[in-house]
Amino acid sequence: MDQDFERRLLKQQNGPPISPTLSPSSPFGNRHHPWSMPSSPSGLSPVKPDRGSDRFIPSRAGARWHIDFDLIYEKGQGRSPSKPNNNQQNTNQANTPQTNQQQQQQSPQHLMYQCLLRNELLGSEIDRIKYNQLESKKMNNNVISERKNLFKYSLRMKRVDCNETTSPYSLSPIGCKSQKLLRSPRKPMRKIPKVPFKILDAPELQDDFYLNLVDWSSSNVLSVGLGACVYLWSACTSQVIRLCDLGTDGDSVTSVNWNDRGNLVAVGTHKGYVQVWDALANKKIKQLEGHTYRVGALAWNGDQLSSGSRDRIILQRDIRSSSATAPGNSDRKLVGHRQEVCGLKWSPDQQHLASGGNDNRLLVWNASTSSANQSQPAQTYCEHLAAVKAIAWSPHQHGLLASGGGTADRCIRFWNTLTQQPLQCVDTGSQVCNLAWSKHASELVSTHGYSQNQILLWKYPSLKQVAKLTGHTYRVLYLATSPDGEAIVTGAGDETLRFWNVFSKSPSTKESTSVLNLFTRIR
């Protein structure tokens, strides 16, 4: 073959020769060919380079798959493995407390909209929403599991409910399950009024942390100690009656407390007397002696009346006994506090008496102890750092006791008196004056003094603050619960009594309509 023809043929196959002056860093260099064309030792034609495939295979090293084809995860779930830059990290840190967005996602409207989308797009066939945490967690798990199958394509057969009859002429854009979902009953939203529904003037209502001057009877009558007088206010008729006046004896009222039946009210005085009055007859039937200083705390246990005084002694007496009126005669004498006793509460089973004092101690006494003089309480709790006046036994959990400390403590503590172990503690930020449990739900209301003068509603055991009520300009020192368990009354040094609707209503008991119930039909 002619050498010139062979040289031209090789030039057509290999392309033009590459100039030796091109550097490897030149942007115009051919990446598929070597930088030089070494010649053969014999000086003939140059060595042919390795030729690739005729297909163009792009490099995917720089493709942003984590951005273009990423899944959308819920908050708290796994994220893509990519790391955001510094600017993205700063913006994420600035937007972490998205409380408004979380509240919107947890709202019933958002949940309803999410269920509708799942019905129409995914065929989930949800026809009812259960408003509880378990259902919401289950729904979130289902959503996450479906999103994991985002790139799996399969033929989804939609099941037809034979019980649901849909008209072929229906103009509704949604299916029968979604229509049933929209018609399902909504859970009523609980709204706690921020203002009291009634305000009464209470002149001469003392601003003293260690007194208990307000109580609400089971017969729906409110007793209030104002100065030297005790007044009764009927919640049914709004009628006001003056029960007694201690001003003639130069005495004043320091505590009031109703018995369980609501016909007798005990009145503690500044001179150390305890008077028992018949509210219906408006007559004093007993005057108990034995204390040397003011009586600031009273608690009934059937026909037995316990009284705590500034003389650091707790006396428990049976009002039916004739010897109870004599000085120094009492059924039991409890000596355990080192300073004034300012809180007394009997447990719902009437087996334990909790007492709080200005010595920062909470004591629990057994009712079964037969000794007349008892100096050793059954349980002693010394975790509070201030006076313990606020005491409340839970009506829902046996042995659960709540107590609140004064200005230097500001904490509400919960105790298991069955195991004598502390349970939980929450710092309220202000002086705890009173505590009261709801009769129908596991909730707790607390009134406070320095420095916020507020009323707080707590959820137990989560200790989540449900509501915050304000209105008093002085310390909210007095608290009582209505007999139906729905309303409370608070008193303060601003000489006002304010009535609030804070607790939920009692659940209505529905009669059983089952045919197995023998008491629903006459046979």
Phi, psi and omega in degrees: 000145179295136182293326179294320179294320179295321180294320178292322179295318177294325179293323178292324181284321185262355182082179182291153179292148182271137182289135180290349181278349179290132177267155180297337181276358181292135181290347182261008180290148179275116184285346184268353183234155179291162183285338179227156180250087181293140181270160179287157180300333182277357179080010180275219187287153179289163181287135179283135177284163177288129182260139182272194181283161179278000178264148177267115179252107184287155177274125182260015181293327182263007180286140183262075182291328183288345179260318186279329185233038180273151175274155178264115182258154174288163178294132181097349179265180183293149179249175177289155184288355182289149178255125179287159179284183184295322180295320179293323178295320179295318180291324178294319178293328180286334183256013181297316181280069181269072184290322181295319180293322178294320179295323178293322179290333179269358182287154179298328179295318178294321179294320178296316180297322179294320179293322177298317178296321179292325178294313187280326184265326186247354179065042184284338177061051175269122181241002179204146179249128175258118186274077171212171186289327182295319180291323179293321177295320180295323181291320179295322178295322178294320180295318181293319180295325178289326180289335176292335179263031185293324184260013175256119184256126178213161180278110181269118179269120180277123180284144181252125178278120183290337182281340181269123179254118178246137180284138177291346179261013181292136179262006182287134180282357182244162183280180184291324179295320178292324176296320177293327177295319179291331179274353182292148182293142180271149174284125182293134179282132180279126180237118179262119181299139180273352181239150178290148179273352176203142178228127178243143176282138180226077180294144180067023172284117191288144177262071183231122185295331189269005181256159177227097192248007182224134176207149184241125186273167176289344176268014175067041177237132182260130176250134184224132175264115182241106180066243180260005185240155173242125181247145177246128179240122180275124179287343180276317184250353184059025179273140182246130180232135174272115184282313182208161178224112180268003181292335179292332178263006181070030182243172179217162182273133178240344179196151175221149180198133179271152171278176186294324182283341177083018178251341179242140177233130178265139183235121174265142186243169182288334181275359177100009178269156173234116181254142178245122185243142172271114186289328181286317180272351181056051186218142177277127183250342180212149168224114185260134179246169179141332177270147179259347179229184186298149179256108185258353183218136179224149178204130179266147172220084187070238176266003178261139183239124177257139182225135177245139190230175176286347177278009174072016184243144174247123179250133178240119187226148176266119185289346178280343181277138179284335180282350182290337182281341182285145180295133177084352179262124179205158178291317180217149177228115184256118182240110180207336180273150180260348177221191188300138175273122185238358179215133178219132177209131174272146178289159181300328178275002176060031180250346182222141177246122177260134181229139177238147183223175179284358176271014176067022183242147175244121183244147177236126182247145178271135178282341183279352180291127186268352183290142181289318180247117183239120181250354181241110178289161179290325181219145180225129178236124186239023184282339180288151182252006179210180183301141182252101176253322184280115180223137179206129174270140180282130175278356185256329183236122184294128177085004181271124183235135177244142180217152181231144181260167183281207189296321182282350182251302175065018185246148170254123183242147180241138185231143171261101184286348177284322179254356180059041181241141173287143184255291186221165179210138178225133178272116183274343179087358180206169182299129179267117184260322183211156175223146177206133178272151172285146180278342188245343183220164179276071180228159185220135177248140180227142176249149190226156178248237182303127006238013188253341176052054187237171176236126185241141176246125185245149172259129180247140009266004181289340182057035175276133180284115183275317183210156176227121184244134179228158180165326178285143178261352175238180180299135179274088190271341188233143184210139175211150182252142179292157181296332177278353176078014182256331185240159174229158174235137181236145177232149184216173178290353175281008175062043175225149171246125184240134182254130185233144170261102185242325185268154179285159180286159180291138180295134181286135180272117181272136178287141180285132179254013182289147178287345179279345178279115186283349185263002180267347182227153175268124184252000000 
